[in-house]
Amino acid sequence: SNVTRLRILCILSEGERRVGEIQKMIGAKQSYISQQLKHLKVNGYLGSRREGTQIYYKLVDQKFLKIMKAF
C-alpha cells in the first residue's frame, strides 16, 4: 500500500482532486483508495473539503512537494 500512497501523493502534487478522480487514475476500488486517503490524512499529509456529496483532497504537507521538486 505504500506504493499506492506514493501514487496518491504524486497525483495530489498537481492539485486538488476528488476521490473518484484519484480512484480512476490509480485503477483500484474506491473503498481501498478511501482507506489510503484516510491514512494519509490522519498522518498530516492531506487535507479535505466536502462539496455536496463529493470530497476533495489536497496536499497540506509541503515537505513532500519539496522532495518531488528535487527529482
C-alpha positions as CSV (number, residue, x, y, z in Angstrom):
1,S,0.0,0.0,0.0
2,N,3.0,2.4,0.3
3,V,3.2,2.4,-3.5
4,T,-0.4,3.4,-3.7
5,R,0.0,6.2,-1.1
6,L,3.0,7.5,-3.1
7,R,1.0,7.5,-6.3
8,I,-1.8,9.4,-4.5
9,L,0.7,12.0,-3.2
10,C,2.1,12.4,-6.7
11,I,-1.4,12.9,-8.2
12,L,-2.2,15.5,-5.5
13,S,1.1,17.3,-6.0
14,E,-0.6,18.5,-9.2
15,G,-3.6,19.9,-7.4
16,E,-6.8,19.1,-5.5
17,R,-8.7,16.0,-6.7
18,R,-12.0,14.3,-5.9
19,V,-11.9,10.7,-4.6
20,G,-13.4,9.4,-7.8
21,E,-10.8,11.0,-9.9
22,I,-8.0,9.5,-7.9
23,Q,-9.6,6.1,-8.0
24,K,-9.9,6.2,-11.8
25,M,-6.2,7.4,-12.2
26,I,-5.0,4.5,-9.9
27,G,-7.4,1.9,-11.1
28,A,-8.3,0.5,-7.7
29,K,-11.6,0.1,-5.8
30,Q,-12.9,3.3,-4.2
31,S,-13.0,1.7,-0.7
32,Y,-9.3,0.9,-1.0
33,I,-8.4,4.4,-2.2
34,S,-10.5,5.9,0.6
35,Q,-8.6,3.8,3.2
36,Q,-5.3,5.1,1.8
37,L,-6.5,8.7,1.8
38,K,-7.6,8.4,5.4
39,H,-4.2,7.1,6.4
40,L,-2.5,10.0,4.6
41,K,-4.9,12.5,6.2
42,V,-4.5,11.1,9.7
43,N,-0.7,11.4,9.3
44,G,-1.0,15.0,8.3
45,Y,-0.1,14.8,4.6
46,L,-3.6,15.7,3.3
47,G,-6.5,18.0,3.9
48,S,-10.0,17.6,2.6
49,R,-13.2,19.5,2.0
50,R,-16.7,18.5,1.1
51,E,-18.7,20.0,-1.7
52,G,-22.2,18.4,-1.7
53,T,-21.6,14.6,-1.9
54,Q,-18.0,15.0,-3.2
55,I,-14.9,15.0,-1.1
56,Y,-11.8,16.8,-2.4
57,Y,-8.3,16.1,-1.2
58,K,-5.2,18.2,-1.4
59,L,-1.6,18.1,0.0
60,V,-1.1,20.1,3.2
61,D,2.4,18.9,4.0
62,Q,4.7,21.0,1.8
63,K,7.7,18.8,2.6
64,F,6.5,16.2,0.1
65,L,6.4,18.9,-2.7
66,K,10.0,19.9,-1.9
67,I,11.1,16.3,-2.2
68,M,9.3,15.9,-5.5
69,K,10.9,19.0,-6.9
70,A,14.4,17.6,-6.0
71,F,13.8,14.8,-8.5
